[in-house]
Amino acid sequence: DMHEDEVITQMRSIPTEVEDITKKAVAIAVSTSQIQAMAQMDHAMQKLPEWKNSLNNARQRITASVPGMRNITVQKATTAAVETMENAVAAVQERMEHSTV
């Protein structure tokens, strides 16, 4: 049935939407987190000038690790959405098969 095919097509588009939303949300969260972390590091450097080298090293490690976390988060959210939608599609298809019998 055409209506049922449209429903399934729409359901399968949800993971793409989830991926887009996740990318935007993670980008905002990462940016906010980096700003806060850098402000805290700047404050610590002012209060503890003798620790400047160690704090600079920590700042570089934090900054370097963030892009990897962003990719992992988006990938996990997308994978979860795809799996959930495929399970839902399978359930809908099974239900449609039983209702036409």
N, C-alpha and C positions, 0 to 999 in steps of 0.2 A: 504494500500500500504506500502511496506517495507521501501521505502525512506522516506515517511511521518512519519512513526514510529521512524525511526532513528533521524529525525529532532526533534521530540518531546522529545525523550530520551536525546538528546544533550542539548536542551533547559532546561530540568529539571535538568541537571547537573550544570548549571550556578550558582544557589544559593550556592552550595558547594564550587565552585571556589571563589565566592564573599566572603564567610565566611573565606576561607583560606587567601585570600588577605587582608581582613579586619583585621584578627588576626595579621598578620605580620605588617601591617601599624600601627595599634593601639599599638602594642608592641614597635615599634620604637618611635612613638610619646610619649608614656608614659615614656619610658626610657629617651628620650631627655628632656621632661618636668621635670622629677624628678631631673636630673642632674642640670638643670637650677635653679630649685626651691631651691635645696640644696646649690648651689653656692651663690644664693641671701641670703639665711638664714645665711650662714657662713659669708658673707660680713656684714650683719646686726649685727651679734653677735660681730664681731670685732669692728664695729663702735658704738655699743650700748651695752657694756658689762653689764650694769645694767638691761637690758631686757633679759638676757640670759635664765632665766627660762621660761618666756612667749614665747620666740622664739623657745625654745626646744619643748614646748607643741604644738606650731603651726606646727613645723616640723613633729612631730609624727602624728598629725591629717591629714596633707597633705599626708604623706606616707601611712597611713592606708586607706584613701579614694580612692586611685588610683586603686587598684585591682577591686573594685566594679564598677568603671566607665568603666574600660576596658571591663568587662563582659557585661555591659549594651550596650555599643557601638557596640560590635560584634553582640549581640542578635538583636538589632534594625536593623542593616545593613542586617543581614541574613533574618529577617522577611520581610523586604522591598523587598529583592531580590526574595524570595519565592513567595510573593504575585504578584509581577510584572511578574514573569515567568509563574505563573499559569494563570494569565489573558492573557498573550501572547499565551500560549498553547491553552487556550479555544478559542481565536480568530482564531488561525491556524486551530484547529479542525472544528470550525464552517465554516470557509472558504472552507476547504476540503470537508465537507458535501455538501455545496451548489454547489461546482464545479463538484461533481459526480452525481448530480441530473439532 
